[in-house]
Every structure is written in structure tokens, then in C-alpha cells.
């Protein structure tokens, strides 16, 4: 074998071993990769993650038959309403919350034609369980209420806290999270330290009565409670002794000044 042939063989082998840099591809090269039926699904998964804000690229991905179900669900749950409608029409996809068949916002719009028989139903809980940590974080920061309600309970602190950064989160959700005893202490502490959320009396009331709230967060809020609430808090055996003591002391102080 001559030198040119040898070098050609070596370079060909090196190209096969080098990872595909989809992040820095030209738009034309990226489209060719997506449209190539030989492109492995894990490459399409990477593209979906990197270009999650580029709906033109996402539309190309949705058309790929080799796109994995989990990535299709990820796109559907983080996409705009227009993209969700496109997915529903293109892949006959419906995301459901659980086995009871309660549907999320992915699917035909109100007034649309009846659902096609045999529509693919993706269980939201199962799909989230199969997502990578990175996908869960993106979904937490961009997903709808159903996804936020599930991801806030994730054991991974990064995922759970990412839900609180979602710009679509509502005051009602924050109050519900502040009451919950099933969330991590980090989530409760973050809510208590947020100046906007802690302005609301309903959130403060939820925090001081939540056993998961760290005393260092709960105690400063005690002085915002009414006498009736303080009396109830003093008798609440579920909260820490530091919070009960603070409530008792403030109640006595107020009575002395009357």
C-alpha cells in the first residue's frame, strides 16, 4: 500500500472516531444530518437538546421516523402552542398525565376535528422518568403546569429548583409548594427567601406552618401573623420548637402592650 492510500485510510478511520459536532454545524449541514435516515437517534436527541429554541430545526426533527419517543415528548412539552399543534398533526401525538387519560395541552385545539383513532398516547410521568437530568431541567424551566407539578418533587435539587425559575409559574403554585411537606427543604427555603413571593400573606402563613421550612426562614415571618394565627401556631406540634417559641413570645409581648 502506497503512502497516499495509507494516509487516506488513517484519516477515514479518524473521521469515524471523532464525535459529530452538531453544535457548530452550518444550517445546511445540520439539515442534511437530520434528514439522513442513517443518523442515529442519539444524535437527533443531542440536536433537540442544543436547538430546543429553534422551531424550524425542531419541525425537521419531528418529521424524523427514527426520533426517539422520549425526545419527541421532550419537544412537545417544551414547545410553543404552534409547535404542539404541528406535532399533534404530524405525529398524531397526545401527551397524557397518567393512566386515567387526563390530557395535557398537547393535542387538537378546541373546535378541531375529533381525535383520530389510534392516536399515540405518551404518559407524562413515564416520559419524565426516562429523561436525562439536562432535559428535566429544561422542561422544569419551560414546561407547563402539569410538568412543573411533577418536577418540583424530583429528588435532584437542580431539577426541583429549576421549576421556580419558570417564568410561567403562578402565585397559586407557589402557595401550594409552600404548604407541601413532600418537597425538599431547598425548595421551601428558596420560596421563603424570594422577596416577591414572601410579600404575600398566604405564602407566609403556609411557610410558618410547614414543618419543612427551616427555622431560620420561618421565625422572621412570625411577627407578620395575627394573634389568632400565633395562638394556633404555638399549639402546632408539627413545626419546630424555635417557631413555636417565637410565636409564644410574640403573643405574650402583644398582650403586655395592650
Buried (B, 14 or more C-beta within 10 A) or exposed (E): EEEEEEEEEEEEEEEEEEEBEBEEBEEEEBBEBBEEEEBEBEBBBBBBBBBBEBBEBBBBBBEBEEBBBBBBBBBBBBBEEEBBBBBBEEBBBBBBBEEEEEBBEBBBEEEEEEEEEEEEBBBBEBBBEEBEEEBBBBBBBBBBBBBBBBBBBBEBEEBBBBBBEBEEBEEEBBBBBBBBEEBBEBBBBBBBEEEEBBEBEEBBBBBBBBEBBBBEBBBBBBEEBEEEBBEEBBEBEEBBEBBBBBBBEBBEEEEEEE
